[in-house]
């Protein structure tokens, strides 16, 4: 099957065109003025900017854990994640065509897709996954951002790592009060720009180190456990699907979502693949789970540290927003700026800080998140919901048909996600609970470290 951007666009256009009878979304009505919202270009910035950050720092480490088998695994996860992200957008368009109330702005689109596909219990499960992901991913970003800030500003460790977590959180707090993605599209642009420049600078250092090698570095021997952990890392890198329905809901033209997804993931693939390969070739088994610590010190590394810290700062805002919107919707808090929003988001930030202070090693949290909730949100739910919604029939609904081959491919994504997710989650839990990896929380050990 051809998964080129042109073919993927054709598939989703066919699916939408079959459903146009008797349905014309409000935003496609030419008699109405064009609504405000995210353009396709801005949405691409959100898709790529949110993902091109903390996950990429651990990709060479993940490739060392898998060996060269990691390259086809990475390609497959990228393709499957792109298809799944497109499918979750198609699911939302199905909801709009069948239930008119969804043609207005919705603050909890992902759980509503689950409810219409499988009922209230599925909505609850999706809500749980979203909340865990919306807290867990920002925890990882906060930990790495604090680590980078500590390395740059306080290399002699006059301030504890736990205190740096609190300092970075306090700096982020006011920006969390912005409402929806429409209000902070600049954060997405800055997140993508800073990470892209940082990747280019890191690549130049890694290429220099590789060219200076007299012999290839030692590499690790892959095992089922190491591959399972790497699967979680790769899913985390490509799996920022949780906020995608929220981004689509804020678009001017929601039917253009597949275009934004395909181009956004193409940018990620072009950043991630050479970065992973060169880092693996240059450092082998000595590579750190944060690649910044493996490159030589100096002004270039300091610039990279500033850029990556900046990326994580802005990506934090993108990742935590869907979760807080969901809570505000459940509490029926008004969409305009008000004191209730400030309180809810401050409490959410406090929870993120508490978890970060409790588990200060970001790699363990990332593996666990990638193998568990993010596998559901990015890999399992989208094809599962899409196949289910297309199979549902009603005389008043446009007919939707899926080819047997594409349906089987959706089932393949679901099955791989289940198997890989279970293995990755078990391996991550064993690693977290292992006697050699346990460290005291930062609020007990004031000299706690991320090492």
Secondary structure, 3 states (H helix, E strand, C coil): CCCCHHHHHHHHHHHHHCCCCCCCCHHHCCCCCCCCCECHHHHHHHHHHHHCCHHHHCHHHHHHHHCCHHHHHHHHHHHHHHHHHHHHHHHHHHHHHHCHHHHCCCCCHHHHHHHHHHCHHHHHHHHHHHHHHHHHHHHHHHHHHHHHHHHHHCCCCCCCHHHHHHHHHHHHHHHHHCCCHHHHHHHHHHHHHHHHHHHHHHHHHHHHHHHCCCCCCCCCCCCHHHHHHHHHHHHHHHCCCCCHHHHHHCECCHHHHHHHHHHHHHHHHHHHHHHHHHHHHHHHHHCCCCHHHCCCCCHHHHHHHHHHHHHHHHHHHHHHHHHHHHHHHHCCCCCCCCHHHHHHHHHHHHHHHHHHHHCCCHHHHHHHHHHCHHHHHHHHHHHHHHHHHHHCCCCCCCCCCCCHHHHHHHHHHHHHHHHHHHHHHHHHHHHHHCCCCCCCCCCCCCCCCCC
